[in-house]
Amino acid sequence: MSNVTAPKGQVWICTACGKRAHDRYGFDPINRGYDESCMLHAILCYEDKLVLGDNDRVKEVLEGGVIEPQPE
């Protein structure tokens, strides 16, 4: 699993806690505390399909928001 920077309009989100980052490894996090666990649970999503909660974490991904992984 290599580090991948999300293209413009897309972000990596942790499916366990909802934190976001611009790259899979979290070197450029959006939310503080994006860590190794987040990287292991990360999926790539379109930013405009995310519903954020009061804590600025992803609460829901709307239909069509998840980008299917491509083989490495």
ABEGO torsion letter per residue (X at the ends): XBBBBBBBGBBBBBAAAGBBBABAAGABBABBGBBAAAAAABBBBBAAABBBBAAGBBABBBBGABBBBBBX
